Amino acid sequence: MEIKDSQLAVNLEAITIDRPTHSVARLDGNGKANKLDPQDRAFHQWYRFVLSFPPHLVRDYIKDFGLDSRHTLLDPFCGTGTTLVEAKLRGIQSIGVEVHPFVHFAASVKLNWKIDPDLLLEQSREAAYTALNLLHLQGIDDNQSLTVTPKNCKLRTLTSEAQRLILANSISPLPLHKILVLLDCLKSHEKEPYYQHAILALANAIVFKISNLRFGPEVGVRNPKIDVPVIANWLFEIEKMVADLRIVQARVFPDTIVYMADAREIGSVIKPNSIDAVITSPPYPNEKDYTRTTRLESVLLGFVNTKADLRALKKKMVRSNTRGVYKEDDDDKWIVEHPEIQRIADTIEKRRIELDKDSGFERLYARVTKLYFGGIARHLSELRKILRPGAQLAYVVGDQASYLRVKIQTGQLLAEIAEALGYKNVRIDLFRTRLATATREQLREEVVVLNWPGKA
């Protein structure tokens, strides 16, 4: 049975979009400080990492640094591209570096505004019709959520290894089957310029509409949904992209490059003496496994397929949690002469022994603390090669108390490491405070503002 256009239950004319603005937000309300404002939804809403910093913060430092089309802005931990999108909207040349293959993909697609939005919509609707017809032949009507799996329908699944990589129950069997059917339909468009946008739209729909994921301090799983529409939710994301792209079709923007590389080896991908400013947010020293937050979409869409893939990825990241520490790691050699970091690590280990905490992860708390700051030192050292004299830098970081409630003043320590490497510590701005789950006290999230004078 053929599925007609009216059965898609998606109305393009009903979709509205907020235009990007040039307003600058203040750094003063904890409740709204880290949220995406309605006027900032364009492009950012295509896929936004749940731990992203907000666009208004980037705008503040673009203005503070006096950046314009004459300058090149770098985000060495670019994530899904918040800094890069804001720079592009303002005509500023920018470069991003991101080590995670799916996150790198998301940032790259969010910055590709040259595709034809009408073609994206037309071809996406064709793929939707194909997928809906295939599902209909299997007794599945994607426009109506089912309470039971249709009889005589063998649901498709992931490989056993891929299944073990994702959180248990993070996606229900019937929605997963429909996603895999849609992906097969999209693969016939793989060589088309709009294919990547279609895949990113599916990623966003998976995370926020189709899956059973929930996001608090950590990613988790809510009560499983037996079924949920897949095609309509995907097309809704496509139509948001189309609306955004139509706004910018007549305008000229600078090209933006996003490299997939380790920020600790940034000189291997960016030419020397080429960067005027840095606005970024590296990982914080805590027990968040940053690969876990994007694990479902990374696996479903083929960016991480095996445990070996995941291990290889973690080895390229700054060591910020004990699930990414390996025997051969030696970044801690960069901070052996920093007394405060050594004191913090010693305090953590002493408290571990006093509390008789003896798990494998707990034994690594002191080590990962030193590896984290060593990795940041290694990054800042390498960064000096590509900065122009007078370059201005803003690093968004947060104090932590994840390791047995020992407080780590991340911003202050980063500033001290930078000064030892020849940077000037201009100031440390308070971005917001947040409640620590371990200690129930307010911890500072700060912006460390640095200047590179041009010599160590």
LUMRORO-99254 format. One record per residue (C-alpha): residue number from 1; x, y, z. Coordinates in pm, whole numbers, plus 50000, padded with zeros to 5 digits. Layout:
! residues N
<pt num="NUM" px="X" py="Y" pz="Z"/>
...
***
This chain:
! residues 456
<pt num="1" px="50000" py="50000" pz="50000"/>
<pt num="2" px="50141" py="50340" pz="49905"/>
<pt num="3" px="50165" py="50604" pz="50173"/>
<pt num="4" px="50020" py="50938" pz="50065"/>
<pt num="5" px="50166" py="51280" pz="50146"/>
<pt num="6" px="49880" py="51364" pz="50381"/>
<pt num="7" px="49964" py="51064" pz="50597"/>
<pt num="8" px="50301" py="51206" pz="50702"/>
<pt num="9" px="50125" py="51428" pz="50955"/>
<pt num="10" px="50396" py="51694" pz="50927"/>
<pt num="11" px="50302" py="52048" pz="50826"/>
<pt num="12" px="50595" py="52258" pz="50702"/>
<pt num="13" px="50392" py="52580" pz="50711"/>
<pt num="14" px="50333" py="52526" pz="51084"/>
<pt num="15" px="50705" py="52533" pz="51161"/>
<pt num="16" px="50841" py="52867" pz="51280"/>
<pt num="17" px="51198" py="52968" pz="51344"/>
<pt num="18" px="51355" py="53236" pz="51562"/>
<pt num="19" px="51603" py="53456" pz="51376"/>
<pt num="20" px="51957" py="53473" pz="51511"/>
<pt num="21" px="52033" py="53800" pz="51686"/>
<pt num="22" px="52343" py="53988" pz="51793"/>
<pt num="23" px="52231" py="54049" pz="52150"/>
<pt num="24" px="52478" py="53996" pz="52432"/>
<pt num="25" px="52366" py="53820" pz="52749"/>
<pt num="26" px="52494" py="53907" pz="53095"/>
<pt num="27" px="52688" py="53658" pz="53305"/>
<pt num="28" px="52460" py="53674" pz="53601"/>
<pt num="29" px="52158" py="53442" pz="53628"/>
<pt num="30" px="52227" py="53085" pz="53729"/>
<pt num="31" px="51884" py="52963" pz="53616"/>
<pt num="32" px="51917" py="53082" pz="53259"/>
<pt num="33" px="52294" py="53109" pz="53226"/>
<pt num="34" px="52351" py="52779" pz="53049"/>
<pt num="35" px="52026" py="52745" pz="52853"/>
<pt num="36" px="51961" py="52797" pz="52484"/>
<pt num="37" px="51758" py="53115" pz="52441"/>
<pt num="38" px="51469" py="53100" pz="52190"/>
<pt num="39" px="51641" py="53351" pz="51960"/>
<pt num="40" px="51949" py="53127" pz="51947"/>
<pt num="41" px="51779" py="52815" pz="51813"/>
<pt num="42" px="51881" py="52858" pz="51448"/>
<pt num="43" px="52158" py="52606" pz="51360"/>
<pt num="44" px="52236" py="52536" pz="51727"/>
<pt num="45" px="51914" py="52333" pz="51755"/>
<pt num="46" px="52019" py="52093" pz="51477"/>
<pt num="47" px="52204" py="51894" pz="51742"/>
<pt num="48" px="52325" py="52036" pz="52070"/>
<pt num="49" px="52548" py="51844" pz="52308"/>
<pt num="50" px="52373" py="51848" pz="52646"/>
<pt num="51" px="52692" py="51974" pz="52815"/>
<pt num="52" px="52741" py="52262" pz="52570"/>
<pt num="53" px="52800" py="52615" pz="52689"/>
<pt num="54" px="52545" py="52871" pz="52564"/>
<pt num="55" px="52578" py="53089" pz="52251"/>
<pt num="56" px="52535" py="53410" pz="52451"/>
<pt num="57" px="52856" py="53333" pz="52641"/>
<pt num="58" px="53047" py="53306" pz="52313"/>
<pt num="59" px="52901" py="53638" pz="52197"/>
<pt num="60" px="53016" py="53806" pz="52517"/>
<pt num="61" px="53379" py="53712" pz="52454"/>
<pt num="62" px="53367" py="53780" pz="52081"/>
<pt num="63" px="53262" py="54133" pz="52177"/>
<pt num="64" px="53507" py="54157" pz="52467"/>
<pt num="65" px="53797" py="54050" pz="52242"/>
<pt num="66" px="53688" py="54287" pz="51962"/>
<pt num="67" px="53682" py="54009" pz="51702"/>
<pt num="68" px="53571" py="54069" pz="51344"/>
<pt num="69" px="53636" py="53948" pz="50988"/>
<pt num="70" px="54007" py="54031" pz="51020"/>
<pt num="71" px="54058" py="53763" pz="51284"/>
<pt num="72" px="54067" py="53384" pz="51308"/>
<pt num="73" px="53897" py="53227" pz="51610"/>
<pt num="74" px="53979" py="52875" pz="51733"/>
<pt num="75" px="53783" py="52631" pz="51947"/>
<pt num="76" px="54021" py="52342" pz="52024"/>
<pt num="77" px="53751" py="52145" pz="52210"/>
<pt num="78" px="53473" py="52247" pz="51976"/>
<pt num="79" px="53214" py="51980" pz="52059"/>
<pt num="80" px="52907" py="52035" pz="51845"/>
<pt num="81" px="53021" py="52378" pz="51730"/>
<pt num="82" px="52862" py="52646" pz="51947"/>
<pt num="83" px="53162" py="52880" pz="51917"/>
<pt num="84" px="53196" py="52812" pz="51545"/>
<pt num="85" px="52830" py="52878" pz="51463"/>
<pt num="86" px="52836" py="53207" pz="51652"/>
<pt num="87" px="53158" py="53311" pz="51475"/>
<pt num="88" px="53016" py="53222" pz="51134"/>
<pt num="89" px="52697" py="53420" pz="51194"/>
<pt num="90" px="52917" py="53722" pz="51263"/>
<pt num="91" px="53142" py="53682" pz="50960"/>
<pt num="92" px="53445" py="53568" pz="51163"/>
<pt num="93" px="53676" py="53301" pz="51022"/>
<pt num="94" px="53691" py="53012" pz="51268"/>
<pt num="95" px="53850" py="52671" pz="51311"/>
<pt num="96" px="53738" py="52384" pz="51530"/>
<pt num="97" px="53912" py="52074" pz="51662"/>
<pt num="98" px="53716" py="51778" pz="51795"/>
<pt num="99" px="53835" py="51424" pz="51862"/>
<pt num="100" px="53502" py="51236" pz="51883"/>
<pt num="101" px="53396" py="51116" pz="51533"/>
<pt num="102" px="53022" py="51165" pz="51581"/>
<pt num="103" px="53058" py="51500" pz="51758"/>
<pt num="104" px="53300" py="51614" pz="51485"/>
<pt num="105" px="53040" py="51508" pz="51227"/>
<pt num="106" px="52766" py="51704" pz="51405"/>
<pt num="107" px="52974" py="52023" pz="51420"/>
<pt num="108" px="53074" py="51991" pz="51053"/>
<pt num="109" px="52713" py="51949" pz="50936"/>
<pt num="110" px="52588" py="52237" pz="51151"/>
<pt num="111" px="52836" py="52463" pz="50970"/>
<pt num="112" px="52749" py="52351" pz="50616"/>
<pt num="113" px="52497" py="52609" pz="50494"/>
<pt num="114" px="52560" py="52575" pz="50122"/>
<pt num="115" px="52319" py="52294" pz="50040"/>
<pt num="116" px="51985" py="52359" pz="49869"/>
<pt num="117" px="51715" py="52351" pz="50141"/>
<pt num="118" px="51439" py="52268" pz="49893"/>
<pt num="119" px="51634" py="51969" pz="49764"/>
<pt num="120" px="51701" py="51855" pz="50121"/>
<pt num="121" px="51328" py="51865" pz="50193"/>
<pt num="122" px="51227" py="51699" pz="49866"/>
<pt num="123" px="51472" py="51412" pz="49895"/>
<pt num="124" px="51398" py="51361" pz="50264"/>
<pt num="125" px="51028" py="51330" pz="50188"/>
<pt num="126" px="51105" py="51072" pz="49919"/>
<pt num="127" px="51308" py="50868" pz="50168"/>
<pt num="128" px="51024" py="50904" pz="50420"/>
<pt num="129" px="50768" py="50769" pz="50173"/>
<pt num="130" px="50991" py="50472" pz="50097"/>
<pt num="131" px="51044" py="50394" pz="50465"/>
<pt num="132" px="50676" py="50433" pz="50550"/>
<pt num="133" px="50577" py="50197" pz="50270"/>
<pt num="134" px="50829" py="49936" pz="50383"/>
<pt num="135" px="50703" py="49958" pz="50740"/>
<pt num="136" px="50342" py="49941" pz="50621"/>
<pt num="137" px="50416" py="49617" pz="50439"/>
<pt num="138" px="50539" py="49481" pz="50773"/>
<pt num="139" px="50214" py="49578" pz="50943"/>
<pt num="140" px="50361" py="49887" pz="51110"/>
<pt num="141" px="50190" py="50227" pz="51086"/>
<pt num="142" px="50452" py="50475" pz="51205"/>
<pt num="143" px="50191" py="50748" pz="51249"/>
<pt num="144" px="50019" py="50549" pz="51523"/>
<pt num="145" px="50213" py="50431" pz="51826"/>
<pt num="146" px="50165" py="50060" pz="51880"/>
<pt num="147" px="50125" py="49890" pz="52216"/>
<pt num="148" px="50241" py="49551" pz="52089"/>
<pt num="149" px="50474" py="49432" pz="51814"/>
<pt num="150" px="50281" py="49325" pz="51500"/>
<pt num="151" px="50254" py="48949" pz="51452"/>
<pt num="152" px="50477" py="48796" pz="51185"/>
<pt num="153" px="50712" py="49097" pz="51196"/>
<pt num="154" px="51070" py="49007" pz="51279"/>
<pt num="155" px="51225" py="49318" pz="51428"/>
<pt num="156" px="51574" py="49418" pz="51321"/>
<pt num="157" px="51838" py="49460" pz="51591"/>
<pt num="158" px="52195" py="49575" pz="51642"/>
<pt num="159" px="52487" py="49335" pz="51650"/>
<pt num="160" px="52555" py="49185" pz="51991"/>
<pt num="161" px="52875" py="49391" pz="52027"/>
<pt num="162" px="52702" py="49716" pz="51932"/>
<pt num="163" px="52418" py="49636" pz="52172"/>
<pt num="164" px="52666" py="49601" pz="52458"/>
<pt num="165" px="52808" py="49948" pz="52386"/>
<pt num="166" px="52484" py="50135" pz="52449"/>
<pt num="167" px="52298" py="50186" pz="52777"/>
<pt num="168" px="52054" py="49903" pz="52849"/>
<pt num="169" px="51697" py="49995" pz="52746"/>
<pt num="170" px="51809" py="50326" pz="52597"/>
<pt num="171" px="51610" py="50247" pz="52282"/>
<pt num="172" px="51305" py="50018" pz="52264"/>
<pt num="173" px="51293" py="49733" pz="52008"/>
<pt num="174" px="51017" py="49869" pz="51783"/>
<pt num="175" px="51155" py="50225" pz="51745"/>
<pt num="176" px="51500" py="50073" pz="51687"/>
<pt num="177" px="51361" py="49857" pz="51406"/>
<pt num="178" px="51204" py="50161" pz="51241"/>
<pt num="179" px="51529" py="50360" pz="51270"/>
<pt num="180" px="51722" py="50078" pz="51099"/>
<pt num="181" px="51464" py="50064" pz="50818"/>
<pt num="182" px="51491" py="50440" pz="50767"/>
<pt num="183" px="51871" py="50423" pz="50769"/>
<pt num="184" px="51862" py="50165" pz="50490"/>
<pt num="185" px="51642" py="50399" pz="50284"/>
<pt num="186" px="51880" py="50688" pz="50345"/>
<pt num="187" px="52187" py="50490" pz="50241"/>
<pt num="188" px="52074" py="50505" pz="49877"/>
<pt num="189" px="52128" py="50883" pz="49907"/>
<pt num="190" px="52473" py="50846" pz="50067"/>
<pt num="191" px="52662" py="51028" pz="49792"/>
<pt num="192" px="52423" py="51323" pz="49783"/>
<pt num="193" px="52526" py="51654" pz="49945"/>
<pt num="194" px="52222" py="51659" pz="50174"/>
<pt num="195" px="52278" py="51305" pz="50310"/>
<pt num="196" px="52478" py="51421" pz="50612"/>
<pt num="197" px="52208" py="51669" pz="50710"/>
<pt num="198" px="51951" py="51389" pz="50697"/>
<pt num="199" px="52167" py="51175" pz="50926"/>
<pt num="200" px="52221" py="51456" pz="51177"/>
<pt num="201" px="51847" py="51524" pz="51182"/>
<pt num="202" px="51791" py="51159" pz="51266"/>
<pt num="203" px="52050" py="51178" pz="51546"/>
<pt num="204" px="51868" py="51470" pz="51705"/>
<pt num="205" px="51532" py="51295" pz="51675"/>
<pt num="206" px="51675" py="50976" pz="51825"/>
<pt num="207" px="51816" py="51149" pz="52132"/>
<pt num="208" px="51534" py="51387" pz="52217"/>
<pt num="209" px="51217" py="51226" pz="52076"/>
<pt num="210" px="51262" py="50856" pz="51999"/>
<pt num="211" px="51496" py="50711" pz="52263"/>
<pt num="212" px="51436" py="50642" pz="52631"/>
<pt num="213" px="51726" py="50863" pz="52736"/>
<pt num="214" px="51700" py="51128" pz="53005"/>
<pt num="215" px="51961" py="51388" pz="53095"/>
<pt num="216" px="52034" py="51518" pz="53443"/>
<pt num="217" px="52376" py="51539" pz="53600"/>
<pt num="218" px="52438" py="51212" pz="53411"/>
<pt num="219" px="52277" py="51045" pz="53113"/>
<pt num="220" px="52029" py="50777" pz="53217"/>
<pt num="221" px="51723" py="50583" pz="53103"/>
<pt num="222" px="51360" py="50665" pz="53176"/>
<pt num="223" px="51064" py="50426" pz="53163"/>
<pt num="224" px="51085" py="50261" pz="52819"/>
<pt num="225" px="50844" py="50368" pz="52545"/>
<pt num="226" px="50705" py="50067" pz="52359"/>
<pt num="227" px="50668" py="50274" pz="52043"/>
<pt num="228" px="50709" py="50628" pz="51915"/>
<pt num="229" px="50680" py="50778" pz="51563"/>
<pt num="230" px="51020" py="50779" pz="51394"/>
<pt num="231" px="50960" py="50916" pz="51044"/>
<pt num="232" px="50749" py="51215" pz="51151"/>
<pt num="233" px="50995" py="51310" pz="51426"/>
<pt num="234" px="51284" py="51285" pz="51179"/>
<pt num="235" px="51103" py="51501" pz="50921"/>
<pt num="236" px="51030" py="51758" pz="51188"/>
<pt num="237" px="51405" py="51793" pz="51243"/>
<pt num="238" px="51462" py="51816" pz="50868"/>
<pt num="239" px="51210" py="52098" pz="50843"/>
<pt num="240" px="51385" py="52293" pz="51119"/>
<pt num="241" px="51705" py="52267" pz="50915"/>
<pt num="242" px="51527" py="52377" pz="50599"/>
<pt num="243" px="51380" py="52682" pz="50772"/>
<pt num="244" px="51723" py="52785" pz="50904"/>
<pt num="245" px="51895" py="52732" pz="50569"/>
<pt num="246" px="51636" py="52943" pz="50385"/>
<pt num="247" px="51719" py="53238" pz="50611"/>
<pt num="248" px="52087" py="53242" pz="50510"/>
<pt num="249" px="52067" py="53144" pz="50141"/>
<pt num="250" px="52125" py="53498" pz="50010"/>
<pt num="251" px="52409" py="53578" pz="50249"/>
<pt num="252" px="52782" py="53511" pz="50228"/>
<pt num="253" px="52963" py="53358" pz="50524"/>
<pt num="254" px="53325" py="53258" pz="50581"/>
<pt num="255" px="53409" py="52891" pz="50546"/>
<pt num="256" px="53467" py="52708" pz="50872"/>
<pt num="257" px="53706" py="52416" pz="50909"/>
<pt num="258" px="53655" py="52144" pz="51168"/>
<pt num="259" px="53947" py="51905" pz="51215"/>
<pt num="260" px="53911" py="51566" pz="51382"/>
<pt num="261" px="54219" py="51564" pz="51602"/>
<pt num="262" px="54353" py="51550" pz="51957"/>
<pt num="263" px="54367" py="51898" pz="52111"/>
<pt num="264" px="54695" py="51799" pz="52277"/>
<pt num="265" px="54849" py="51765" pz="51930"/>
<pt num="266" px="54686" py="52068" pz="51773"/>
<pt num="267" px="55003" py="52184" pz="51595"/>
<pt num="268" px="54972" py="51885" pz="51363"/>
<pt num="269" px="54658" py="52023" pz="51194"/>
<pt num="270" px="54677" py="52404" pz="51227"/>
<pt num="271" px="54955" py="52612" pz="51079"/>
<pt num="272" px="55188" py="52812" pz="51304"/>
<pt num="273" px="55117" py="53170" pz="51405"/>
<pt num="274" px="54765" py="53171" pz="51258"/>
<pt num="275" px="54519" py="53211" pz="51549"/>
<pt num="276" px="54404" py="53543" pz="51698"/>
<pt num="277" px="54168" py="53416" pz="51967"/>
<pt num="278" px="54043" py="53104" pz="52144"/>
<pt num="279" px="53699" py="53054" pz="52299"/>
<pt num="280" px="53646" py="52702" pz="52427"/>
<pt num="281" px="53534" py="52472" pz="52706"/>
<pt num="282" px="53753" py="52166" pz="52766"/>
<pt num="283" px="53624" py="51868" pz="52966"/>
<pt num="284" px="53618" py="51911" pz="53344"/>
<pt num="285" px="53801" py="51681" pz="53590"/>
<pt num="286" px="53512" py="51465" pz="53708"/>
<pt num="287" px="53360" py="51122" pz="53659"/>
<pt num="288" px="53161" py="51210" pz="53347"/>
<pt num="289" px="53244" py="50975" pz="53061"/>
<pt num="290" px="53188" py="51218" pz="52774"/>
<pt num="291" px="53160" py="50930" pz="52526"/>
<pt num="292" px="52864" py="50792" pz="52722"/>
<pt num="293" px="52650" py="51101" pz="52666"/>
<pt num="294" px="52656" py="51054" pz="52287"/>
<pt num="295" px="52690" py="50674" pz="52287"/>
<pt num="296" px="52345" py="50583" pz="52152"/>
<pt num="297" px="52356" py="50798" pz="51839"/>
<pt num="298" px="52725" py="50721" pz="51784"/>
<pt num="299" px="52652" py="50348" pz="51775"/>
<pt num="300" px="52321" py="50356" pz="51585"/>
<pt num="301" px="52466" py="50575" pz="51311"/>
<pt num="302" px="52789" py="50377" pz="51276"/>
<pt num="303" px="53048" py="50616" pz="51422"/>
<pt num="304" px="53146" py="50373" pz="51699"/>
<pt num="305" px="53099" py="50005" pz="51616"/>
<pt num="306" px="53318" py="49807" pz="51854"/>
<pt num="307" px="53476" py="49820" pz="52196"/>
<pt num="308" px="53810" py="49869" pz="52019"/>
<pt num="309" px="53670" py="50179" pz="51846"/>
<pt num="310" px="53565" py="50319" pz="52182"/>
<pt num="311" px="53900" py="50247" pz="52342"/>
<pt num="312" px="54087" py="50411" pz="52053"/>
<pt num="313" px="53867" py="50720" pz="52088"/>
<pt num="314" px="53920" py="50752" pz="52464"/>
<pt num="315" px="54297" py="50735" pz="52418"/>
<pt num="316" px="54281" py="51053" pz="52207"/>
<pt num="317" px="54093" py="51250" pz="52472"/>
<pt num="318" px="54217" py="51452" pz="52770"/>
<pt num="319" px="54191" py="51216" pz="53066"/>
<pt num="320" px="53903" py="51362" pz="53265"/>
<pt num="321" px="53748" py="51048" pz="53418"/>
<pt num="322" px="53870" py="50712" pz="53543"/>
<pt num="323" px="53696" py="50519" pz="53263"/>
<pt num="324" px="53944" py="50668" pz="53018"/>
<pt num="325" px="54272" py="50599" pz="53199"/>
<pt num="326" px="54528" py="50355" pz="53060"/>
<pt num="327" px="54846" py="50201" pz="53196"/>
<pt num="328" px="55072" py="50377" pz="52946"/>
<pt num="329" px="54931" py="50728" pz="53011"/>
<pt num="330" px="55199" py="50979" pz="53106"/>
<pt num="331" px="55050" py="51329" pz="53072"/>
<pt num="332" px="55103" py="51369" pz="53448"/>
<pt num="333" px="55472" py="51437" pz="53377"/>
<pt num="334" px="55368" py="51785" pz="53262"/>
<pt num="335" px="55266" py="51891" pz="53615"/>
<pt num="336" px="55518" py="51715" pz="53842"/>
<pt num="337" px="55647" py="52054" pz="53959"/>
<pt num="338" px="55303" py="52200" pz="54035"/>
<pt num="339" px="55271" py="52170" pz="54417"/>
<pt num="340" px="54897" py="52237" pz="54446"/>
<pt num="341" px="54799" py="51968" pz="54195"/>
<pt num="342" px="55027" py="51722" pz="54370"/>
<pt num="343" px="54874" py="51822" pz="54706"/>
<pt num="344" px="54519" py="51768" pz="54574"/>
<pt num="345" px="54610" py="51425" pz="54436"/>
<pt num="346" px="54775" py="51328" pz="54765"/>
<pt num="347" px="54469" py="51446" pz="54960"/>
<pt num="348" px="54237" py="51241" pz="54739"/>
<pt num="349" px="54450" py="50929" pz="54787"/>
<pt num="350" px="54476" py="50984" pz="55163"/>
<pt num="351" px="54098" py="51022" pz="55191"/>
<pt num="352" px="54045" py="50711" pz="54981"/>
<pt num="353" px="54255" py="50508" pz="55222"/>
<pt num="354" px="54084" py="50661" pz="55528"/>
<pt num="355" px="53740" py="50578" pz="55388"/>
<pt num="356" px="53851" py="50230" pz="55282"/>
<pt num="357" px="53744" py="50291" pz="54924"/>
<pt num="358" px="53903" py="50015" pz="54725"/>
<pt num="359" px="53732" py="49978" pz="54386"/>
<pt num="360" px="53941" py="49994" pz="54070"/>
<pt num="361" px="53795" py="50332" pz="53976"/>
<pt num="362" px="53847" py="50482" pz="54321"/>
<pt num="363" px="54211" py="50378" pz="54315"/>
<pt num="364" px="54249" py="50590" pz="54001"/>
<pt num="365" px="54104" py="50914" pz="54141"/>
<pt num="366" px="54439" py="51065" pz="54234"/>
<pt num="367" px="54602" py="50957" pz="53911"/>
<pt num="368" px="54330" py="51088" pz="53682"/>
<pt num="369" px="54347" py="51426" pz="53857"/>
<pt num="370" px="54716" py="51457" pz="53766"/>
<pt num="371" px="54659" py="51319" pz="53416"/>
<pt num="372" px="54382" py="51573" pz="53356"/>
<pt num="373" px="54586" py="51879" pz="53444"/>
<pt num="374" px="54887" py="51730" pz="53267"/>
<pt num="375" px="54676" py="51695" pz="52954"/>
<pt num="376" px="54563" py="52056" pz="52981"/>
<pt num="377" px="54928" py="52165" pz="53024"/>
<pt num="378" px="55028" py="51961" pz="52720"/>
<pt num="379" px="54748" py="52124" pz="52518"/>
<pt num="380" px="54840" py="52477" pz="52627"/>
<pt num="381" px="55206" py="52411" pz="52550"/>
<pt num="382" px="55126" py="52286" pz="52199"/>
<pt num="383" px="54882" py="52572" pz="52145"/>
<pt num="384" px="55160" py="52830" pz="52172"/>
<pt num="385" px="55291" py="52726" pz="51829"/>
<pt num="386" px="54976" py="52838" pz="51646"/>
<pt num="387" px="54891" py="53159" pz="51836"/>
<pt num="388" px="54976" py="53503" pz="51707"/>
<pt num="389" px="55137" py="53747" pz="51954"/>
<pt num="390" px="54862" py="53918" pz="52152"/>
<pt num="391" px="54614" py="53633" pz="52104"/>
<pt num="392" px="54327" py="53637" pz="52354"/>
<pt num="393" px="54187" py="53322" pz="52509"/>
<pt num="394" px="53876" py="53228" pz="52708"/>
<pt num="395" px="53852" py="52884" pz="52873"/>
<pt num="396" px="53520" py="52788" pz="53035"/>
<pt num="397" px="53586" py="52543" pz="53319"/>
<pt num="398" px="53420" py="52439" pz="53642"/>
<pt num="399" px="53537" py="52363" pz="53994"/>
<pt num="400" px="53477" py="52002" pz="54093"/>
<pt num="401" px="53433" py="51784" pz="54401"/>
<pt num="402" px="53371" py="51448" pz="54234"/>
<pt num="403" px="53669" py="51269" pz="54384"/>
<pt num="404" px="53574" py="51186" pz="54744"/>
<pt num="405" px="53456" py="51545" pz="54797"/>
<pt num="406" px="53802" py="51696" pz="54759"/>
<pt num="407" px="53753" py="52038" pz="54602"/>
<pt num="408" px="53937" py="52106" pz="54276"/>
<pt num="409" px="53951" py="52473" pz="54173"/>
<pt num="410" px="53987" py="52403" pz="53803"/>
<pt num="411" px="53994" py="52762" pz="53681"/>
<pt num="412" px="54262" py="52877" pz="53922"/>
<pt num="413" px="54480" py="52574" pz="53847"/>
<pt num="414" px="54441" py="52620" pz="53470"/>
<pt num="415" px="54546" py="52984" pz="53506"/>
<pt num="416" px="54855" py="52884" pz="53706"/>
<pt num="417" px="54952" py="52620" pz="53448"/>
<pt num="418" px="54910" py="52876" pz="53170"/>
<pt num="419" px="55125" py="53134" pz="53348"/>
<pt num="420" px="55404" py="52877" pz="53393"/>
<pt num="421" px="55393" py="52826" pz="53014"/>
<pt num="422" px="55430" py="53198" pz="52940"/>
<pt num="423" px="55068" py="53310" pz="52911"/>
<pt num="424" px="54938" py="53614" pz="53096"/>
<pt num="425" px="54647" py="53551" pz="53331"/>
<pt num="426" px="54423" py="53848" pz="53254"/>
<pt num="427" px="54137" py="53760" pz="53490"/>
<pt num="428" px="53894" py="53487" pz="53593"/>
<pt num="429" px="53526" py="53570" pz="53533"/>
<pt num="430" px="53241" py="53399" pz="53716"/>
<pt num="431" px="52999" py="53247" pz="53464"/>
<pt num="432" px="52760" py="53081" pz="53707"/>
<pt num="433" px="52746" py="52863" pz="54017"/>
<pt num="434" px="52599" py="52515" pz="54026"/>
<pt num="435" px="52506" py="52273" pz="54303"/>
<pt num="436" px="52757" py="51990" pz="54354"/>
<pt num="437" px="52578" py="51657" pz="54390"/>
<pt num="438" px="52856" py="51517" pz="54612"/>
<pt num="439" px="52887" py="51801" pz="54864"/>
<pt num="440" px="52560" py="51995" pz="54815"/>
<pt num="441" px="52758" py="52318" pz="54796"/>
<pt num="442" px="52768" py="52573" pz="54518"/>
<pt num="443" px="53068" py="52533" pz="54288"/>
<pt num="444" px="53197" py="52802" pz="54056"/>
<pt num="445" px="53192" py="52771" pz="53680"/>
<pt num="446" px="53438" py="53026" pz="53546"/>
<pt num="447" px="53592" py="53172" pz="53233"/>
<pt num="448" px="53971" py="53192" pz="53252"/>
<pt num="449" px="54083" py="53482" pz="53031"/>
<pt num="450" px="54441" py="53460" pz="52906"/>
<pt num="451" px="54671" py="53652" pz="52674"/>
<pt num="452" px="54958" py="53512" pz="52471"/>
<pt num="453" px="55237" py="53773" pz="52458"/>
<pt num="454" px="55427" py="53590" pz="52188"/>
<pt num="455" px="55714" py="53426" pz="52371"/>
<pt num="456" px="55752" py="53176" pz="52652"/>
***
